[in-house]
């Protein structure tokens, strides 16, 4: 239980931020699943479009601190390798 008004506000703000961060992480996972599905069985153009979307989402998430920028870079690098294997 917060003792001060500022602590109450911080708790509300923290809860809102938590929901936003959870939504962003969920979107990253969804985009990655879509990319992997297209990369295994779809045309290269579709895989490239999905990779661009995923890469942009990882950059934005890293920019606001939802994921660590090193993790975002590592994921993008490994997914680029997957994209390069697509014929």
N, C-alpha and C positions, 0 to 999 in steps of 0.2 A: 504494500500500500504506500503510495507516494506521500511524503510529508509536506511538500510545498507545492504551490501552484506551478512553479517552473518544472518540477519533477513530474507533475501530471501531464503537462504539455509535452515534455520529452517522451513520456511513455506513449502518448497518443502518436506522436511523430514517429517514434521507433516502430510502433505497430504498423503504421501506414507504409513506412519504408520497407519493413520486412515483407509485407504482402507484395509490394512492387518488385522486390528482389527475387522472391519466389516465382513470380510470374515471368520475369526475364530469364531465370535459369530454366524454367519449364519450356519457354519458347526456344531456347538454345538446344535443348534436348530434342524437341520436336523437329526443328530444322535439320539437326544432325541425322535423325532417323530418316527423314525424307530424302536427304542427300544420299545416304548410304543405299536406300532402296532404289533410287534412280541410277546410282553409280553401278549397281550390280546388274540391273536389268533394263536400263533405259538408254536412250540415245545420248551421245556425248554432249550435244548442245544443251539438253535438259540438265545434265549433270553439271555443266559449267554454270548455268544459271542458278542452280540450287547452291553450288559452292560459293558463288558471289554473294548470294543472300546470306548464307551462313557466315561467311567471312566478315561481312559488314556487321552482322549481329554480334559476333564475338568482339569485334573492335569497339563497338558501342558499349557492350557490357564491361569490357576492360576499362574503358574511359571513365565510367562512373563507379568502378570498383566492385561490381557485382562478381566478377571473376578476376583473378590475378592476371596481369598482362603477360606474364611468362606462360601461364597455362593457356591463355588465348593463343599466343604465338605457337606453342607446341601443338595445340589442336589443329590450328590452321595448316601448319607444316605437314602434319601426318595426313590430314584430309586432302591436301594438295597431292601427296603421293598417291592416295587412292584415286584421285581424279586423273592423274597421269597414267594410271594403269588401265583406265577406261578406253576402249577402242572406239 
